[in-house]
């Protein structure tokens, strides 16, 4: 089987992890190229990956190119020039449309880690995938090419966890609670763990969740609960709108409720509230000295670059799915999850765990496409695919997983604090 050429687009924290992991497993691909708007960034990442994973005097593991990923024509020309078979989009969600269209035009397979967004638009109607991605499904299907949507960790791996639970752990799933807790500390006064524009927007927007056969909405930070998760322990988590909620109901139509929860500390919430009350988190442009600018873009400009948080980041993250339903006629509840250590991620690839947990699943998916183990030949959300190849491969690429049973009364055992996925 001819090896597939891989094009990675994006040079942020996730792009760096994806490049390192692609270099580490370069035998799975043909030519590997990293592209971004800023050539200096991709050159630095490629040089670091070469130093860590290459052999002295050996072949160059990653080539680099400059591209404006929001320019469809430029992206199309680059894919054709490189003869890229797989496009891994880890750039801004604003780039999704151009890169999907460029993949369709060139016959490349497509992978991304987040749902597409429009600049200056807030609270897009659910389901979000219906706005930009799903209308392009017929084009991918007509071309017989694969598009795997939202394969980071959340969205992505948690979707696979749900598919794994449906296939192996439950006869019926009644509720899905996706829980994401970062128990780490980067030591900065205030920072976002990935692109601030995207991160602050998703926190600020209305909460979207699925219940009783319909999408429902709540004000942000209006619903919370306390959980005790493996490794990271007890945390308060808040209901929040998130990408995976907009595709899972299609594959789990019998689920009475599907909801996403994220942990926030008191200090983070206080700073966030001040910024929001001052109008500084809005995506709608305002005029400043004759220049139109979205306030959140200014905040992004003055916050630390997420890629700079890795050194000195301490602690771990835990992300998983609290699933309830029935197995063999008896009620069942379990937690399918992964943990990841910030310090270990930095030692391995120079990254913090948030970027690592997005980049590793994306490269895992790219390898499965390159091998032909995943070959849908159309556009799919991750939960539509067989979870077994992914669950087997992801630990080899860098992230393990585990399953623990939980009390049926909805509580969390203290013992969960001591559990680990190794």
C-alpha positions as CSV (number, residue, x, y, z in Angstrom):
1,X,0.0,0.0,0.0
2,X,1.4,3.4,-1.0
3,X,2.1,5.6,2.0
4,X,-0.1,8.7,2.4
5,X,1.4,12.2,2.3
6,X,0.3,14.2,5.3
7,X,-0.3,18.0,5.5
8,X,-0.7,19.5,9.0
9,X,-2.1,23.0,8.9
10,X,-1.6,25.1,12.1
11,X,1.4,26.1,14.2
12,X,-0.2,26.8,17.6
13,X,0.1,24.5,20.6
14,X,-1.9,21.7,19.0
15,X,0.0,22.0,15.7
16,X,3.2,21.6,17.6
17,X,2.0,18.4,19.2
18,X,0.6,17.1,15.9
19,X,4.0,17.7,14.2
20,X,6.0,16.0,16.9
21,X,3.7,13.0,17.0
22,X,3.7,12.7,13.2
23,X,7.5,12.9,13.2
24,X,7.7,10.3,16.0
25,X,5.5,8.0,13.9
26,X,6.8,9.1,10.5
27,X,7.0,5.5,9.3
28,X,3.2,5.6,9.1
29,X,3.2,8.4,6.4
30,X,4.9,9.4,3.2
31,X,6.0,13.1,3.1
32,X,4.9,15.2,6.2
33,X,4.5,18.9,5.8
34,X,3.6,21.5,8.4
35,X,2.1,24.8,7.1
36,X,0.9,28.0,8.7
37,X,0.6,31.7,8.0
38,X,3.9,32.4,9.8
39,X,6.8,30.5,8.3
40,X,9.1,31.1,11.3
41,X,6.7,29.2,13.6
42,X,6.6,26.1,11.5
43,X,10.3,26.2,10.9
44,X,10.9,26.2,14.6
45,X,8.5,23.4,15.3
46,X,10.0,21.3,12.5
47,X,13.5,21.9,13.8
48,X,12.6,20.9,17.3
49,X,10.8,17.7,16.0
50,X,13.9,16.8,13.9
51,X,16.1,17.2,17.0
52,X,13.9,15.0,19.2
53,X,12.8,12.3,16.7
54,X,15.3,12.3,13.9
55,X,18.6,10.5,13.5
56,X,21.9,12.4,13.1
57,X,22.4,12.8,9.4
58,X,19.0,11.2,8.7
59,X,16.3,12.4,6.4
60,X,14.3,15.5,7.1
61,X,11.1,14.4,8.9
62,X,8.9,17.4,8.4
63,X,8.9,19.9,5.5
64,X,7.5,23.4,6.1
65,X,5.4,25.8,4.0
66,X,3.6,29.1,4.4
67,X,-0.1,29.4,3.7
68,X,-3.1,31.5,4.6
69,X,-5.5,28.7,5.6
70,X,-8.5,30.9,5.2
71,X,-7.7,31.4,1.5
72,X,-9.3,28.4,-0.3
73,X,-7.3,29.0,-3.5
74,X,-4.0,29.1,-1.7
75,X,-4.8,26.0,0.3
76,X,-5.9,24.2,-2.8
77,X,-2.7,25.1,-4.6
78,X,-0.6,23.9,-1.6
79,X,-2.4,20.6,-1.3
80,X,-1.9,20.0,-5.1
81,X,1.8,21.0,-5.0
82,X,2.5,18.7,-2.1
83,X,0.3,15.9,-3.4
84,X,-1.1,15.7,0.1
85,X,-3.4,12.7,0.6
86,X,-4.5,13.7,4.2
87,X,-5.1,17.3,5.4
88,X,-5.0,17.6,9.2
89,X,-6.5,20.9,10.1
90,X,-5.4,22.1,13.6
91,X,-5.7,25.7,12.7
92,X,-8.4,28.2,13.8
93,X,-12.0,27.0,13.3
94,X,-12.3,30.1,11.0
95,X,-10.2,28.0,8.5
96,X,-12.4,25.0,8.4
97,X,-14.5,26.0,5.4
98,X,-11.5,26.9,3.2
99,X,-9.7,23.7,4.1
100,X,-12.7,21.5,3.6
101,X,-13.3,23.0,0.2
102,X,-9.7,22.7,-0.7
103,X,-9.7,19.0,0.3
104,X,-12.8,18.4,-1.9
105,X,-11.2,20.2,-4.8
106,X,-8.0,18.1,-4.6
107,X,-9.4,14.8,-3.5
108,X,-7.7,14.8,-0.1
109,X,-9.0,13.2,3.0
110,X,-9.8,15.8,5.7
111,X,-9.5,15.8,9.5
112,X,-10.2,18.6,12.0
113,X,-10.5,19.0,15.8
114,X,-13.3,21.6,16.2
115,X,-16.5,22.7,14.5
116,X,-16.3,25.6,12.1
117,X,-17.1,29.1,13.3
118,X,-17.8,32.5,11.6
119,X,-15.9,35.5,12.9
120,X,-18.1,38.1,14.6
121,X,-21.1,35.6,15.0
122,X,-22.2,34.6,18.5
123,X,-24.6,31.9,19.7
124,X,-25.0,30.1,16.3
125,X,-28.1,27.9,16.2
126,X,-27.8,24.2,17.0
127,X,-26.7,21.8,15.7
128,X,-23.5,23.6,14.9
129,X,-22.3,21.0,12.4
130,X,-25.3,21.7,10.2
131,X,-24.1,25.2,9.6
132,X,-20.9,24.5,7.6
133,X,-19.8,20.8,7.8
134,X,-22.7,18.6,7.1
135,X,-23.8,20.5,3.9
136,X,-20.4,19.5,2.5
137,X,-21.0,15.8,3.2
138,X,-22.5,15.0,-0.3
139,X,-19.3,16.4,-1.9
140,X,-17.0,14.2,0.1
141,X,-19.3,11.2,-0.5
142,X,-19.4,11.9,-4.3
143,X,-15.6,12.0,-4.3
144,X,-15.3,8.9,-2.2
145,X,-13.0,10.8,0.2
146,X,-13.1,10.7,4.0
147,X,-13.7,13.7,6.3
148,X,-13.4,12.9,10.0
149,X,-14.8,15.8,12.1
150,X,-13.9,17.0,15.5
151,X,-11.2,14.4,16.5
152,X,-9.3,16.2,19.3
153,X,-10.1,15.1,22.8
154,X,-13.4,16.9,23.5
155,X,-14.7,16.9,20.9
156,X,-13.2,13.7,19.5
157,X,-11.9,11.1,21.9
158,X,-14.9,11.5,24.2
159,X,-17.1,10.7,21.2
160,X,-15.1,7.6,20.7
161,X,-15.6,6.8,24.4
162,X,-19.3,7.0,23.9
163,X,-19.2,4.7,20.8
164,X,-17.0,2.2,22.8
165,X,-19.6,2.3,25.6
166,X,-22.4,1.7,23.2
167,X,-20.6,-1.2,21.5
168,X,-19.1,-2.9,24.6
169,X,-20.5,-1.7,27.9
170,X,-24.2,-1.0,27.6
171,X,-27.3,-2.3,26.0
172,X,-28.9,1.1,26.3
173,X,-27.4,4.5,27.2
174,X,-29.8,6.9,29.0
175,X,-27.5,9.9,29.8
176,X,-24.1,11.1,28.8
177,X,-22.2,13.7,30.9
178,X,-18.9,14.7,29.4
179,X,-16.6,16.1,32.0
180,X,-13.4,18.0,31.5
181,X,-11.2,19.1,34.5
182,X,-7.8,20.7,34.2
183,X,-6.2,20.2,37.7
184,X,-3.0,22.0,36.6
185,X,-1.5,25.4,37.4
186,X,0.4,27.4,34.8
187,X,1.3,30.2,37.3
188,X,0.0,33.0,35.2
189,X,-2.6,35.6,36.5
190,X,-5.0,34.7,33.7
191,X,-4.5,32.7,30.5
192,X,-6.4,30.4,28.1
193,X,-5.1,27.0,27.3
194,X,-5.7,27.3,23.6
195,X,-6.6,30.1,21.2
196,X,-8.2,32.8,23.4
197,X,-10.6,34.0,20.7
198,X,-12.1,30.4,20.4
199,X,-11.8,29.5,24.1
200,X,-13.4,32.7,25.6
201,X,-16.1,32.7,23.0
202,X,-17.2,29.1,23.8
203,X,-17.2,29.9,27.6
204,X,-19.2,33.1,27.1
205,X,-21.9,31.8,24.8
206,X,-25.1,30.3,26.0
207,X,-25.0,26.7,27.3
208,X,-26.5,24.2,24.8
209,X,-27.4,20.7,25.9
210,X,-29.6,17.9,24.7
211,X,-32.6,16.8,26.7
212,X,-35.8,14.9,25.9
213,X,-35.3,14.9,22.1
214,X,-34.4,18.6,21.7
215,X,-31.6,21.1,22.1
216,X,-32.1,23.4,25.1
217,X,-30.2,26.6,26.3
218,X,-29.2,28.1,29.6
219,X,-27.1,31.2,30.5
220,X,-23.4,30.3,30.9
221,X,-22.2,29.2,34.4
222,X,-25.8,28.9,35.6
223,X,-25.7,25.1,36.3
224,X,-22.9,23.4,38.3
225,X,-22.1,20.2,40.2
226,X,-19.2,18.8,42.2
227,X,-17.4,15.7,41.0
228,X,-14.5,13.6,42.3
229,X,-12.5,12.4,39.3
230,X,-9.5,10.1,39.0
231,X,-6.2,11.7,39.7
232,X,-7.4,15.3,39.9
233,X,-9.8,14.8,42.8
234,X,-12.8,17.0,43.7
235,X,-13.8,19.9,41.5
236,X,-16.8,22.1,40.7
237,X,-17.8,21.8,37.0
238,X,-20.2,23.9,35.1
239,X,-22.5,23.0,32.2
240,X,-21.3,24.5,29.0
241,X,-22.0,24.4,25.3
242,X,-19.5,22.3,23.4
243,X,-19.0,20.8,19.9
244,X,-19.7,17.2,20.7
245,X,-23.2,17.9,21.9
246,X,-24.2,18.9,18.4
247,X,-23.4,15.5,16.8
248,X,-23.9,12.9,19.5
249,X,-27.7,13.1,19.5
250,X,-27.7,11.7,16.0
251,X,-25.9,8.5,17.1
252,X,-27.6,8.3,20.5
253,X,-31.2,9.3,19.8
254,X,-32.5,7.3,22.8
255,X,-30.4,9.3,25.3
256,X,-32.6,11.4,27.5
257,X,-29.9,13.9,28.2
258,X,-26.4,14.7,26.8
259,X,-24.5,17.5,28.5
260,X,-20.9,18.9,28.7
261,X,-19.2,20.1,31.9
262,X,-16.0,21.9,32.5
263,X,-14.1,22.8,35.7
264,X,-13.4,26.5,36.5
265,X,-11.6,27.9,39.5
266,X,-12.9,30.9,41.5
267,X,-10.1,33.2,40.3
268,X,-10.7,32.3,36.7
269,X,-14.4,33.0,37.0
270,X,-13.8,36.3,38.7
271,X,-11.5,37.6,36.0
272,X,-13.8,36.3,33.3
273,X,-16.7,38.1,34.8
274,X,-14.9,41.4,35.0
275,X,-13.9,41.1,31.3
276,X,-17.4,40.1,30.3
277,X,-19.0,42.9,32.3
278,X,-16.7,45.4,30.6
279,X,-17.7,44.1,27.2
280,X,-14.2,42.9,26.4
281,X,-15.2,39.3,25.5
282,X,-17.6,40.3,22.7
283,X,-16.9,39.0,19.2
284,X,-18.8,41.9,17.6
285,X,-16.5,44.6,16.3
286,X,-16.5,48.1,17.8
287,X,-14.8,51.2,16.3
288,X,-11.6,52.3,18.1
289,X,-9.9,55.4,16.6
290,X,-11.4,54.6,13.2
291,X,-10.5,50.9,13.3
292,X,-13.0,48.1,13.6
293,X,-11.9,45.4,16.1
294,X,-13.7,42.7,18.1
295,X,-12.9,43.3,21.8
296,X,-12.0,39.7,22.4
297,X,-9.3,40.0,19.8
298,X,-7.7,42.8,21.8
299,X,-7.9,40.6,24.9
300,X,-6.3,37.8,23.0
301,X,-3.4,40.1,22.0
302,X,-2.5,40.9,25.5
303,X,-2.9,37.4,27.1
304,X,-0.1,34.9,27.2
305,X,0.3,32.8,24.0
306,X,-1.0,29.4,25.0
307,X,2.1,27.8,23.5
308,X,4.2,29.6,26.1
309,X,2.4,28.1,29.1
310,X,3.9,24.6,28.8
311,X,7.2,25.2,30.7
312,X,6.5,25.3,34.4
313,X,2.9,23.9,34.0
314,X,2.2,21.5,36.9
315,X,-0.6,19.1,37.6
316,X,-2.9,16.8,35.5
317,X,-6.1,16.8,33.5
318,X,-8.9,14.3,33.5
319,X,-11.4,14.1,30.7
320,X,-14.1,11.5,30.4
321,X,-17.7,10.4,30.0
322,X,-20.1,9.6,32.9
323,X,-22.5,7.2,31.2
324,X,-25.7,5.7,32.7
325,X,-28.0,3.1,31.2
326,X,-28.7,-0.6,31.3
327,X,-26.7,-3.8,30.7
328,X,-28.1,-7.3,30.8
329,X,-31.3,-6.0,32.3
330,X,-29.6,-4.2,35.2
331,X,-28.9,-0.5,35.7
332,X,-25.3,0.5,35.0
333,X,-23.1,3.6,35.4
334,X,-19.5,4.0,34.5
335,X,-16.8,6.5,33.7
336,X,-14.6,6.1,30.6
337,X,-11.7,8.5,30.8
338,X,-8.1,9.5,30.3
339,X,-5.7,11.5,32.4
340,X,-2.6,13.5,31.2
341,X,0.3,15.1,33.1
342,X,1.4,18.6,32.1
343,X,5.0,18.1,33.1
344,X,5.3,14.8,31.2
345,X,3.9,16.4,28.1
346,X,6.4,19.2,28.3
347,X,9.3,16.7,28.7
348,X,8.2,14.7,25.7
349,X,7.2,17.3,23.1
350,X,7.5,20.7,24.8
351,X,3.7,21.1,25.2
352,X,1.2,21.4,28.0
353,X,-1.5,18.7,28.4
354,X,-4.4,20.6,26.8
355,X,-2.6,20.8,23.5
356,X,-1.3,17.3,23.9
357,X,-4.7,15.8,24.5
358,X,-5.9,17.4,21.3
359,X,-2.9,16.7,19.1
360,X,-2.5,13.0,20.0
361,X,-6.0,11.9,19.0
362,X,-5.8,13.9,15.7
363,X,-2.6,12.1,14.7
364,X,-4.1,8.8,15.8
365,X,-7.0,9.4,13.4
366,X,-4.5,10.4,10.6
367,X,-2.6,7.1,11.1
368,X,-5.9,5.1,11.0
369,X,-6.8,6.9,7.7
370,X,-3.3,6.3,6.3
371,X,-3.5,2.6,7.2
372,X,-7.1,2.3,5.8
373,X,-8.3,1.1,9.2
374,X,-10.8,4.0,9.1
375,X,-12.1,4.5,5.6
376,X,-15.6,5.8,5.6
377,X,-15.4,7.4,2.2
378,X,-17.6,10.2,3.2
379,X,-17.9,12.8,6.0
380,X,-18.5,11.4,9.5
381,X,-18.5,12.5,13.1
382,X,-16.2,10.3,15.1
383,X,-18.8,8.4,17.0
384,X,-20.1,7.0,13.6
385,X,-16.8,5.0,13.2
386,X,-15.8,1.7,14.8
387,X,-14.1,2.8,18.1
388,X,-12.0,-0.3,18.4
389,X,-9.0,0.7,16.2
390,X,-8.8,4.1,17.8
391,X,-9.0,2.7,21.4
392,X,-6.3,0.2,20.6
393,X,-4.0,2.7,18.9
394,X,-4.3,5.9,21.0
395,X,-2.3,4.5,24.0
396,X,0.6,3.7,21.6
397,X,0.6,7.3,20.3
398,X,0.6,8.7,23.8
399,X,-2.6,8.7,25.8
400,X,-4.1,5.7,27.7
401,X,-7.6,5.3,28.9
402,X,-9.6,3.4,31.6
403,X,-13.1,2.5,32.8
404,X,-14.4,2.6,36.4
405,X,-17.8,1.8,37.7
406,X,-19.6,4.5,39.5
407,X,-22.4,4.5,42.1
408,X,-25.9,4.4,40.7
409,X,-27.1,7.1,43.0
410,X,-25.1,9.7,41.0
411,X,-22.3,10.2,43.6
412,X,-18.6,9.9,43.2
413,X,-16.5,7.5,45.3
414,X,-13.5,8.8,47.1
415,X,-11.6,5.9,45.7
416,X,-11.9,7.5,42.2
417,X,-9.3,10.0,43.4
418,X,-6.7,7.2,43.5
419,X,-7.5,5.6,40.2
420,X,-5.1,6.1,37.3
421,X,-4.9,4.9,33.7
422,X,-1.2,4.3,33.9
